[in-house]
Amino acid sequence: MSTAKKTLVLGASPNTERYSNRAATELMHYKHPVELLGIKDGEINGQEIDKSPKMYDDIDTVTMYLGARHQTEYYQYLFALEPNRVVFNPGAENDELCQRLEKKGIECIEACTLVMLSIGNY
């Protein structure tokens, strides 16, 4: 496995049928430190989901599980976090945000976190 990458799951859901929940579980399985930010109360594998953005330390990757229309309120937050990259999972693609992130030196990837983990290129 590659080096652990502290990851913020943006759009985290306590619903085990949601891809954000599955991704958080797999990230934990692969020993990546995880922070969870969502809109519903709950937890994933015993870790509480935060409902308000926090300035987490050392976020390497944000994995996005919000549709583009729900991302706008998080633009400034993402810029302030200064992650190394943002992974836009299927259904979360956002060309405008991606261009703005790249101008700030943040890599944008349109991919599936679950697939990236399963093939070893996370």
mmCIF file of the C-alpha atoms, coordinates in Angstrom:
data_MODEL
# 
_entry.id   MODEL 
# 
loop_
_atom_site.group_PDB 
_atom_site.id 
_atom_site.type_symbol 
_atom_site.label_atom_id 
_atom_site.label_alt_id 
_atom_site.label_comp_id 
_atom_site.label_asym_id 
_atom_site.label_entity_id 
_atom_site.label_seq_id 
_atom_site.pdbx_PDB_ins_code 
_atom_site.Cartn_x 
_atom_site.Cartn_y 
_atom_site.Cartn_z 
_atom_site.occupancy 
_atom_site.B_iso_or_equiv 
_atom_site.pdbx_formal_charge 
_atom_site.auth_seq_id 
_atom_site.auth_comp_id 
_atom_site.auth_asym_id 
_atom_site.auth_atom_id 
_atom_site.pdbx_PDB_model_num 
ATOM 1   C CA . MET A 1 1   ? 0.000   0.000  0.000   1.00 0.00 ? 1   MET A CA 1 
ATOM 2   C CA . SER A 1 2   ? 1.112   3.551  -0.638  1.00 0.00 ? 2   SER A CA 1 
ATOM 3   C CA . THR A 1 3   ? 1.540   6.133  2.092   1.00 0.00 ? 3   THR A CA 1 
ATOM 4   C CA . ALA A 1 4   ? -1.550  6.871  4.181   1.00 0.00 ? 4   ALA A CA 1 
ATOM 5   C CA . LYS A 1 5   ? -3.394  9.945  2.923   1.00 0.00 ? 5   LYS A CA 1 
ATOM 6   C CA . LYS A 1 6   ? -5.587  11.804 5.389   1.00 0.00 ? 6   LYS A CA 1 
ATOM 7   C CA . THR A 1 7   ? -8.912  12.132 3.612   1.00 0.00 ? 7   THR A CA 1 
ATOM 8   C CA . LEU A 1 8   ? -12.022 14.226 4.122   1.00 0.00 ? 8   LEU A CA 1 
ATOM 9   C CA . VAL A 1 9   ? -15.162 12.477 2.897   1.00 0.00 ? 9   VAL A CA 1 
ATOM 10  C CA . LEU A 1 10  ? -17.382 15.411 1.887   1.00 0.00 ? 10  LEU A CA 1 
ATOM 11  C CA . GLY A 1 11  ? -20.983 14.256 1.707   1.00 0.00 ? 11  GLY A CA 1 
ATOM 12  C CA . ALA A 1 12  ? -20.500 11.436 4.214   1.00 0.00 ? 12  ALA A CA 1 
ATOM 13  C CA . SER A 1 13  ? -23.684 9.504  4.981   1.00 0.00 ? 13  SER A CA 1 
ATOM 14  C CA . PRO A 1 14  ? -24.552 7.120  7.816   1.00 0.00 ? 14  PRO A CA 1 
ATOM 15  C CA . ASN A 1 15  ? -26.570 5.081  5.279   1.00 0.00 ? 15  ASN A CA 1 
ATOM 16  C CA . THR A 1 16  ? -24.539 1.939  4.540   1.00 0.00 ? 16  THR A CA 1 
ATOM 17  C CA . GLU A 1 17  ? -26.043 1.793  1.031   1.00 0.00 ? 17  GLU A CA 1 
ATOM 18  C CA . ARG A 1 18  ? -24.476 5.132  0.040   1.00 0.00 ? 18  ARG A CA 1 
ATOM 19  C CA . TYR A 1 19  ? -21.168 5.208  -1.808  1.00 0.00 ? 19  TYR A CA 1 
ATOM 20  C CA . SER A 1 20  ? -19.772 7.829  0.583   1.00 0.00 ? 20  SER A CA 1 
ATOM 21  C CA . ASN A 1 21  ? -20.280 5.384  3.450   1.00 0.00 ? 21  ASN A CA 1 
ATOM 22  C CA . ARG A 1 22  ? -18.682 2.550  1.520   1.00 0.00 ? 22  ARG A CA 1 
ATOM 23  C CA . ALA A 1 23  ? -15.729 4.746  0.559   1.00 0.00 ? 23  ALA A CA 1 
ATOM 24  C CA . ALA A 1 24  ? -15.181 5.882  4.152   1.00 0.00 ? 24  ALA A CA 1 
ATOM 25  C CA . THR A 1 25  ? -15.264 2.252  5.292   1.00 0.00 ? 25  THR A CA 1 
ATOM 26  C CA . GLU A 1 26  ? -12.746 1.216  2.628   1.00 0.00 ? 26  GLU A CA 1 
ATOM 27  C CA . LEU A 1 27  ? -10.478 4.182  3.367   1.00 0.00 ? 27  LEU A CA 1 
ATOM 28  C CA . MET A 1 28  ? -10.442 3.103  7.019   1.00 0.00 ? 28  MET A CA 1 
ATOM 29  C CA . HIS A 1 29  ? -9.788  -0.505 5.960   1.00 0.00 ? 29  HIS A CA 1 
ATOM 30  C CA . TYR A 1 30  ? -6.763  0.642  3.952   1.00 0.00 ? 30  TYR A CA 1 
ATOM 31  C CA . LYS A 1 31  ? -5.540  2.628  6.998   1.00 0.00 ? 31  LYS A CA 1 
ATOM 32  C CA . HIS A 1 32  ? -6.080  6.105  5.595   1.00 0.00 ? 32  HIS A CA 1 
ATOM 33  C CA . PRO A 1 33  ? -7.017  8.555  8.388   1.00 0.00 ? 33  PRO A CA 1 
ATOM 34  C CA . VAL A 1 34  ? -10.529 9.820  7.661   1.00 0.00 ? 34  VAL A CA 1 
ATOM 35  C CA . GLU A 1 35  ? -12.584 12.889 8.562   1.00 0.00 ? 35  GLU A CA 1 
ATOM 36  C CA . LEU A 1 36  ? -16.315 12.813 7.847   1.00 0.00 ? 36  LEU A CA 1 
ATOM 37  C CA . LEU A 1 37  ? -18.454 15.803 6.871   1.00 0.00 ? 37  LEU A CA 1 
ATOM 38  C CA . GLY A 1 38  ? -22.113 15.429 5.960   1.00 0.00 ? 38  GLY A CA 1 
ATOM 39  C CA . ILE A 1 39  ? -25.572 16.818 6.540   1.00 0.00 ? 39  ILE A CA 1 
ATOM 40  C CA . LYS A 1 40  ? -27.114 14.025 8.615   1.00 0.00 ? 40  LYS A CA 1 
ATOM 41  C CA . ASP A 1 41  ? -26.405 12.967 12.173  1.00 0.00 ? 41  ASP A CA 1 
ATOM 42  C CA . GLY A 1 42  ? -24.735 9.619  12.430  1.00 0.00 ? 42  GLY A CA 1 
ATOM 43  C CA . GLU A 1 43  ? -21.492 7.730  12.298  1.00 0.00 ? 43  GLU A CA 1 
ATOM 44  C CA . ILE A 1 44  ? -19.496 5.444  10.097  1.00 0.00 ? 44  ILE A CA 1 
ATOM 45  C CA . ASN A 1 45  ? -17.700 2.581  11.842  1.00 0.00 ? 45  ASN A CA 1 
ATOM 46  C CA . GLY A 1 46  ? -17.938 4.377  15.176  1.00 0.00 ? 46  GLY A CA 1 
ATOM 47  C CA . GLN A 1 47  ? -16.630 7.720  13.882  1.00 0.00 ? 47  GLN A CA 1 
ATOM 48  C CA . GLU A 1 48  ? -19.063 10.635 14.127  1.00 0.00 ? 48  GLU A CA 1 
ATOM 49  C CA . ILE A 1 49  ? -20.033 12.556 11.013  1.00 0.00 ? 49  ILE A CA 1 
ATOM 50  C CA . ASP A 1 50  ? -19.438 16.286 11.484  1.00 0.00 ? 50  ASP A CA 1 
ATOM 51  C CA . LYS A 1 51  ? -22.289 18.489 10.271  1.00 0.00 ? 51  LYS A CA 1 
ATOM 52  C CA . SER A 1 52  ? -20.310 21.738 10.263  1.00 0.00 ? 52  SER A CA 1 
ATOM 53  C CA . PRO A 1 53  ? -17.081 22.298 8.344   1.00 0.00 ? 53  PRO A CA 1 
ATOM 54  C CA . LYS A 1 54  ? -13.967 22.254 10.508  1.00 0.00 ? 54  LYS A CA 1 
ATOM 55  C CA . MET A 1 55  ? -10.414 23.184 9.663   1.00 0.00 ? 55  MET A CA 1 
ATOM 56  C CA . TYR A 1 56  ? -8.959  19.700 9.863   1.00 0.00 ? 56  TYR A CA 1 
ATOM 57  C CA . ASP A 1 57  ? -5.169  19.480 9.930   1.00 0.00 ? 57  ASP A CA 1 
ATOM 58  C CA . ASP A 1 58  ? -3.160  17.980 7.085   1.00 0.00 ? 58  ASP A CA 1 
ATOM 59  C CA . ILE A 1 59  ? -5.947  16.912 4.712   1.00 0.00 ? 59  ILE A CA 1 
ATOM 60  C CA . ASP A 1 60  ? -4.254  15.335 1.698   1.00 0.00 ? 60  ASP A CA 1 
ATOM 61  C CA . THR A 1 61  ? -7.394  14.410 -0.224  1.00 0.00 ? 61  THR A CA 1 
ATOM 62  C CA . VAL A 1 62  ? -11.017 15.495 -0.294  1.00 0.00 ? 62  VAL A CA 1 
ATOM 63  C CA . THR A 1 63  ? -13.241 12.848 -1.817  1.00 0.00 ? 63  THR A CA 1 
ATOM 64  C CA . MET A 1 64  ? -16.414 14.538 -3.048  1.00 0.00 ? 64  MET A CA 1 
ATOM 65  C CA . TYR A 1 65  ? -19.820 12.907 -2.770  1.00 0.00 ? 65  TYR A CA 1 
ATOM 66  C CA . LEU A 1 66  ? -21.959 16.019 -3.253  1.00 0.00 ? 66  LEU A CA 1 
ATOM 67  C CA . GLY A 1 67  ? -23.555 16.969 -6.540  1.00 0.00 ? 67  GLY A CA 1 
ATOM 68  C CA . ALA A 1 68  ? -22.329 20.203 -8.145  1.00 0.00 ? 68  ALA A CA 1 
ATOM 69  C CA . ARG A 1 69  ? -25.376 22.211 -7.018  1.00 0.00 ? 69  ARG A CA 1 
ATOM 70  C CA . HIS A 1 70  ? -24.588 21.408 -3.375  1.00 0.00 ? 70  HIS A CA 1 
ATOM 71  C CA . GLN A 1 71  ? -20.863 22.158 -3.643  1.00 0.00 ? 71  GLN A CA 1 
ATOM 72  C CA . THR A 1 72  ? -21.033 25.958 -3.989  1.00 0.00 ? 72  THR A CA 1 
ATOM 73  C CA . GLU A 1 73  ? -21.313 26.572 -0.251  1.00 0.00 ? 73  GLU A CA 1 
ATOM 74  C CA . TYR A 1 74  ? -18.072 24.624 0.257   1.00 0.00 ? 74  TYR A CA 1 
ATOM 75  C CA . TYR A 1 75  ? -15.872 26.434 -2.318  1.00 0.00 ? 75  TYR A CA 1 
ATOM 76  C CA . GLN A 1 76  ? -14.156 28.809 0.121   1.00 0.00 ? 76  GLN A CA 1 
ATOM 77  C CA . TYR A 1 77  ? -13.876 26.027 2.683   1.00 0.00 ? 77  TYR A CA 1 
ATOM 78  C CA . LEU A 1 78  ? -12.054 23.791 0.181   1.00 0.00 ? 78  LEU A CA 1 
ATOM 79  C CA . PHE A 1 79  ? -9.697  26.601 -0.803  1.00 0.00 ? 79  PHE A CA 1 
ATOM 80  C CA . ALA A 1 80  ? -8.917  27.236 2.880   1.00 0.00 ? 80  ALA A CA 1 
ATOM 81  C CA . LEU A 1 81  ? -8.289  23.526 3.586   1.00 0.00 ? 81  LEU A CA 1 
ATOM 82  C CA . GLU A 1 82  ? -5.635  23.477 0.856   1.00 0.00 ? 82  GLU A CA 1 
ATOM 83  C CA . PRO A 1 83  ? -5.751  19.736 0.162   1.00 0.00 ? 83  PRO A CA 1 
ATOM 84  C CA . ASN A 1 84  ? -3.324  18.267 -2.336  1.00 0.00 ? 84  ASN A CA 1 
ATOM 85  C CA . ARG A 1 85  ? -6.196  16.937 -4.420  1.00 0.00 ? 85  ARG A CA 1 
ATOM 86  C CA . VAL A 1 86  ? -9.961  16.627 -4.722  1.00 0.00 ? 86  VAL A CA 1 
ATOM 87  C CA . VAL A 1 87  ? -11.465 13.430 -6.095  1.00 0.00 ? 87  VAL A CA 1 
ATOM 88  C CA . PHE A 1 88  ? -14.792 14.048 -7.820  1.00 0.00 ? 88  PHE A CA 1 
ATOM 89  C CA . ASN A 1 89  ? -16.643 10.744 -7.642  1.00 0.00 ? 89  ASN A CA 1 
ATOM 90  C CA . PRO A 1 90  ? -19.264 9.844  -10.287 1.00 0.00 ? 90  PRO A CA 1 
ATOM 91  C CA . GLY A 1 91  ? -22.168 12.281 -10.017 1.00 0.00 ? 91  GLY A CA 1 
ATOM 92  C CA . ALA A 1 92  ? -20.042 14.916 -8.277  1.00 0.00 ? 92  ALA A CA 1 
ATOM 93  C CA . GLU A 1 93  ? -18.174 16.241 -11.337 1.00 0.00 ? 93  GLU A CA 1 
ATOM 94  C CA . ASN A 1 94  ? -17.886 20.039 -11.414 1.00 0.00 ? 94  ASN A CA 1 
ATOM 95  C CA . ASP A 1 95  ? -15.786 21.691 -14.123 1.00 0.00 ? 95  ASP A CA 1 
ATOM 96  C CA . GLU A 1 96  ? -16.102 25.178 -12.617 1.00 0.00 ? 96  GLU A CA 1 
ATOM 97  C CA . LEU A 1 97  ? -14.866 24.108 -9.186  1.00 0.00 ? 97  LEU A CA 1 
ATOM 98  C CA . CYS A 1 98  ? -12.146 21.969 -10.712 1.00 0.00 ? 98  CYS A CA 1 
ATOM 99  C CA . GLN A 1 99  ? -10.785 24.913 -12.708 1.00 0.00 ? 99  GLN A CA 1 
ATOM 100 C CA . ARG A 1 100 ? -10.812 27.137 -9.621  1.00 0.00 ? 100 ARG A CA 1 
ATOM 101 C CA . LEU A 1 101 ? -9.049  24.482 -7.531  1.00 0.00 ? 101 LEU A CA 1 
ATOM 102 C CA . GLU A 1 102 ? -6.387  23.934 -10.174 1.00 0.00 ? 102 GLU A CA 1 
ATOM 103 C CA . LYS A 1 103 ? -5.690  27.694 -10.274 1.00 0.00 ? 103 LYS A CA 1 
ATOM 104 C CA . LYS A 1 104 ? -4.874  27.369 -6.577  1.00 0.00 ? 104 LYS A CA 1 
ATOM 105 C CA . GLY A 1 105 ? -2.535  24.423 -7.214  1.00 0.00 ? 105 GLY A CA 1 
ATOM 106 C CA . ILE A 1 106 ? -4.967  21.735 -6.049  1.00 0.00 ? 106 ILE A CA 1 
ATOM 107 C CA . GLU A 1 107 ? -5.151  18.648 -8.259  1.00 0.00 ? 107 GLU A CA 1 
ATOM 108 C CA . CYS A 1 108 ? -8.590  17.617 -9.537  1.00 0.00 ? 108 CYS A CA 1 
ATOM 109 C CA . ILE A 1 109 ? -9.364  14.018 -10.346 1.00 0.00 ? 109 ILE A CA 1 
ATOM 110 C CA . GLU A 1 110 ? -12.601 12.685 -11.807 1.00 0.00 ? 110 GLU A CA 1 
ATOM 111 C CA . ALA A 1 111 ? -12.562 9.111  -10.568 1.00 0.00 ? 111 ALA A CA 1 
ATOM 112 C CA . CYS A 1 112 ? -14.147 6.688  -8.144  1.00 0.00 ? 112 CYS A CA 1 
ATOM 113 C CA . THR A 1 113 ? -12.450 6.457  -4.770  1.00 0.00 ? 113 THR A CA 1 
ATOM 114 C CA . LEU A 1 114 ? -13.601 2.850  -4.369  1.00 0.00 ? 114 LEU A CA 1 
ATOM 115 C CA . VAL A 1 115 ? -12.017 1.853  -7.679  1.00 0.00 ? 115 VAL A CA 1 
ATOM 116 C CA . MET A 1 116 ? -8.824  3.807  -6.921  1.00 0.00 ? 116 MET A CA 1 
ATOM 117 C CA . LEU A 1 117 ? -8.488  1.936  -3.618  1.00 0.00 ? 117 LEU A CA 1 
ATOM 118 C CA . SER A 1 118 ? -9.249  -1.453 -5.165  1.00 0.00 ? 118 SER A CA 1 
ATOM 119 C CA . ILE A 1 119 ? -6.590  -1.125 -7.871  1.00 0.00 ? 119 ILE A CA 1 
ATOM 120 C CA . GLY A 1 120 ? -3.983  0.399  -5.594  1.00 0.00 ? 120 GLY A CA 1 
ATOM 121 C CA . ASN A 1 121 ? -3.662  3.878  -7.086  1.00 0.00 ? 121 ASN A CA 1 
ATOM 122 C CA . TYR A 1 122 ? -5.256  5.944  -4.329  1.00 0.00 ? 122 TYR A CA 1 
# 
